[in-house]
Amino acid sequence: MAKASGYVTDVAYPAHFHKELLPLWLVTLATVKGLRSPSLNQPYSYCELGCGLGINLLVAAACNPLGEFVGVDFNPQHIAFARQASERLGLANLRFVQADFAEFAATNALQFDFVVSHGVWSWIAQAAQQQILSVLKHSLKPQGLFYLHYMCHPGASAMQPVQKLLSELAEHLSASSAQNMGAGLDLLSRLDQAGVFHDQPGMSERLAQLQSMDKAYLAHDLLSPYWQPQHSIDVHRQLAQAGLSYVDSANAFDVLETLSVPQAAQALIANLPSPALRELAKDLARNQRQRQDLFQKCPQALGPQAQLASLAQLRWQLLPGAPRSGGQVFATPIGPIDGPAQLLSPLLERLAQGPASTAELGQLAAYGGNLTVLLQSLLLLMWRGHVHPQRMDAEPQPHVAALTDWLGQHELKIQLAAECGTAVLDEAALAKH
């Protein structure tokens, strides 16, 4: 198994798409939180640290022509694949850099409105994490947004001894990282059958889920000697030292605390003395396994009137595959949640007729101008992949058709939603995501 500074390099990270990394998603959530954010109606800059095969960036660059996009990754297989795709598609607003974070932090002279990093924070050594913080300190513009995904306590805590066994076993095997991961999972299955996890409720189910997942993906996720879930309060302190403030989750469901936190615990958590402590308590209440955190450098409040105006102007549309009426039952990390038909059906039916602004949707009788309830409904549907805000610019997107063909040729079950600057995973892909 080939590793470098915690990176698995002998197998490529599988092609993944994460809608939460896209610029309009991040700006929308910042606006909901009442913060001024980078304008998407004029040129802006965006960097993904640990970009893998570059799928997020290919979608972003093709669907958001005003953005200038940069992808950074250590793995030469990833960069070669991503560069070939970008060149074939003619994406002049996208480039890829093969470098580790230390090299990029030392050589990068660009300034970014957005920096995002999904997954890698949990796999890399503290020194590499410090290099990410250095990039943010020196290269993220004021009011710039940073998205960070990482494994966290307490939901991922039970995986620590399992991950340690997998990582140490791989050091004694001579096959590829993906094959070593398969061998490790087979051992864990036999241990499970021998009763090793009898007193760890849920572990058998978790191991069965891992067996069904892509072994190359799991090798990147679990074979690093530096794999470590973290407490959100510690991560937030590190980001604060780099000059960033926590905004909220980039997971639209977690933003909805009245739904994502058990009702009886909400008042207790709200009365805790600091935002970071409240986040730590929410992790406990949700048994949070991974976090998608949104931070901002030098945040500026919009002010009540400006926020209302920004929210009112957002135009929403249905995404491919979305229902056109009726209530919805949402499968969430804390169990199924019923989305009542009396609220959601009028919203879906109106959007089935065509895009509409927040102001227009607020006039539906079901909402009666109640912006709070309307935003809750929109965020829930946005999280589920049913609705999304539209891009506000009118720039042409000449590369969308070519990217659609390319995605089909590579059998990637990703459907572009170009008007929204994003894409949608099909249900089968979403189930494995």
C-alpha positions, 0 to 999 in steps of 0.5 A: 500500500502506497501512502504519503503523509497520510494520503493513499496514493496507489488507488484513485478516490472514486468519483463523488459529487457533493452539492454542499460544496457549490458556490450558490449553496454556500451563499444561500445558507450564508444569506439565510444566516443574515451574512454578506457573502461573495457576489455570484453576479460578478467574477469570483474565485474558488478553490477546492483543497483535496479535489480528488478526481475533480467532479465537483469542480467540473460541475461548478466550472461548467455551470458557473462561468463567472467563477475561476476554479482551482483544484488542489490534490496530492495524488497524480492519478487524480490530477491527471484525470481531472486535467484531461477532463477539463481540457477535453471539455474546454473549461478555461475557467478551471485549472488543477494543481498537483501539490500537497498542502504545504507546497500549495500554502508556500507557493500560492499567490491567488486570493479566493472568495471560496475555499472548500475541503471535503473529507481530507481533514480527518485523514491527514496529520496535524501538520497538514491541517495547519497548512490548510489553516495557513492557506485560509489565513493568507488566501481567503478574502474578507467575507470569503466562505470556507466549507469543511467536512470532517468526521466527529465525535460522538457518532464516529467514536466507535469506529476508532478501534475498528479503523485502527485495526484496518490501518494496522492490518494493511501495513502487513499486507502487500496487495493494493489499498482497496484489496487490503481494505477488503481483507480487513473488512472480511476479518471484521465480519468474521470477528463479528460472527465470533461475537466480538461486537456483541456489546456494541449495538449497531456495529454489525449494521455498520460493518454490513454497510461498509461491506457494500461500499466502494473499497477504494473510497474506504481505503482513502477514508479509513487506512490513513494512520492519522484518521481521527474524529474530532470534537467540533469545539476543537476544530472551531477553535483552530479556525478561529485562530486563522481568523474565521468565524463559524456560520452554521452547518452547510448541511441544510437539515442540520441548520433546522435545529427545531427538526434536527435536535430532539425537541426536549433538548432544544431549550437546554442547548439554547441556554448554554453560554457559548456558540461552540459549546452549543455546537458540541451539545448538538453533536451529542444530541444528534450522535453526529458522525460527520460535520459539514461546517461553514465558516467566514472570514471577517463576517459582516451582517447584512442587516434585517432589511437587506437580508429580507430583500436578498431572501425575497429575490431568491428564485427557486425551482424544482430539481430533476426527479422532484415530486410535484405535489403531496407531503413527504416523509424525510429519512433523517439521521434522527429518524423519519420526519413527516413533511405535511402535505398542507405545507409542502404540496402547495409549494411543490405544485407552484414550483411545478408550474415554473420558478418562483421567488421567495416573495412569491412563494410567501404569498401562498395561502399555506404560508400567509407571509410567514417567512420562517416557516417558508424557509424551513420548508425550502431548506428541507426540500433543498437538503433532500435534493428537491428544490434549489435557488437559481443562478442570478446571473444570465451568463451563457453556459457553453460547456454544459452539453459537453459535460452532460455527454462526458458524465454519461460516457463515464457512467456517472449518475449525475444530472446537471441542473445548470440553471441552479449552478449545480447537479443532482445525484440519482436515487441509487447514487444518493443511497450510496453517497 
